[in-house]
Amino acid sequence: WRLLRGAGLSYDYNVFNVAEAGLLYFCLSKCTNMVAAYKEGKRLLLSYAEGEAEFEPVKVESAISSVVFSIIQNEEGVFDAAEQAFINSYRRVPLDFQRQELQRVIRVTEADLRRVAAKYVKCLFDDATSRCVVCCNSSKVEEITTGLSELGVNLVKLPSTSKLQL
């Protein structure tokens, strides 16, 4: 990720999932060069998905710790635990789902990461399984549309909201 921020291509970037919706997101924002940031981010993510890049053990442990913290944070107090129990009931998962999830997370291996990256990360860059949305200044529309088209991303241009009557 240093390649994106360090090169000044994007000052904010993220890969995250919304498990309930079954969606994985790759987001870039505050880009100085959106097309170059997308190209570099795609190259970086696919290098992991295709097994060309190695997961650094210290970073894997750090990521696991972050996930563990976010799970535990959902049950900090009595109210939080009750809210989580209600959500678990609504989602039709066991009441101790978070504890089960913690056990699964702490057992994640680099092999698991490679398997999951190969299965899901590649889909982020496949037109058949993904959608790409770009919000930008109207002066950048042609540049970004052309640049992403050259990378195999076909966008549909929508009118600027500044030209729409509300």
N, C-alpha and C positions, 0 to 999 in steps of 0.2 A: 504494500500500500504506500510505502515511501515513494514509489515511482509516480504515483498520482499527485500526492501532496507536495513532495519534494521538488518535483518538476513544475509545480505551480499549475497543474492541469485542472485540479478540482480540490477545493478546500473542505468539502464535505462529501462523504461517500459511505455507503452502508450496504450490507447484504443482510436481509432479515426475512423471517417467515411469519405468516399468520396461519398457525396450525388449524384453527377452526375452519378457515376457508380453503386450506390446502394450497396456499399460494407462497411463492418465494419471490422476493423483490431484490433487484439490484438498482440502487439509487445513486445518482450523482447530482450534486448541486453546488452552486457557487463556482461554476466552471469558467476558466478563462478561455478554454478551447474545448467545447463540448465533444466534438468529434474525436479529437486526440485523446481526451479523457475516457470516452467510451471504448475506443480501440485498445488503449492500454489496460483498462479495467477488464475488458473481455479477454485479452491475452493473459493477464495475470490469473483470472479465475479459471480459464480453460487449462492453464499449465498445471493447476492442482487437479482438475477434473480428469485430465488425460495422463496423470502420473508423472509429468515432467518435473514438477516442483515438489520438494519434500516439505512435509509439515515439521516445523521446528518444535521439539518436545516441550520446551519452556513455554512457547506460545499456546500449545495445545492445553497444557496444564492451566495456564492463565484463562483461556477461554472456558474450560470446564469450571473453574472457580467462579467466573462471571455468571455462568448459567446457574450454578448451584445457588449463588447469592440471589439471583432474580427469583428463583423458585421459593427460597426461604423468605424473602422479603414479602411475598404474598400472604404470609401468615405471621406477621410480626406481633400482632395483638389478638385479643379475643374477638373483636369485631372483624378483623381481617380473616381470621380462621373461620368464623361463621359465614362470612361472605363467600369464602372459597368453597366451603361445604355446599352452599346453595348453588354456586356455579357448577360444581362437580355433579350435583343432583340433576341440574338442568341438562348438562352434557351427557348424562347417563354413564358416568365413569365412577369407579369405586371411591368411597369417601377418603381413602388414604392414597388417592391418585398421586398427590405431590410427593409422598414418601416413596412410592414405587418409581416415580419419575426420577427422583434423586438417585436411587439405586442404579437406574439405567444410565444416567448421565455420568456418574463417577466411574462407570466401567467402559466408557467410550475409549476406543483405541485409534491409533493412526490408520489402521486397516479399515475401521468403520468409516472414518472420515473420507478416505479414498473411495470406498464403495458408494457412499452417499453422494459425494461430489460428482462422481462419474454418472450417477443416475439422475441427479436433480440439477446440478449447476449447468451442465451442457444444455438442458432444456431452456435456460434463460436466453439463449442466443439462437434458438430455433424458431423460425416464423410459425411453424405448425403448432408449437406449444407455448408460445409467449406473445406478449403484447408490449410494444414500446411506446411510451408517451413522453413527449418533450414539451415543456412550457418554457418559452423564451421570449425575448424582446422581438417584436415584429421585424426589426432590421436584420435579425440573424436567421430567419426562417429558411431562406433559400440556401445559405451556406450550410446550415445543419442538415437540411433535407438532402442536399446533394452529397454531402460528406457521408452521411449515414447510408444513403443509397449505394454508394461505392463499397460500403462494408456489408451489403446484403440486407440492410434494414429498410423496409419500404414503409414510409409514413404517409398518412392522409392528412393534408393540411386543412385546418379548420379556421374560420374567420377569427380575427383578433377580438377579444372581449371588449376592447376599447371602441370597436366599431358596432357592437351590438347594442340595440336599444333595450333597456330593461323596463 
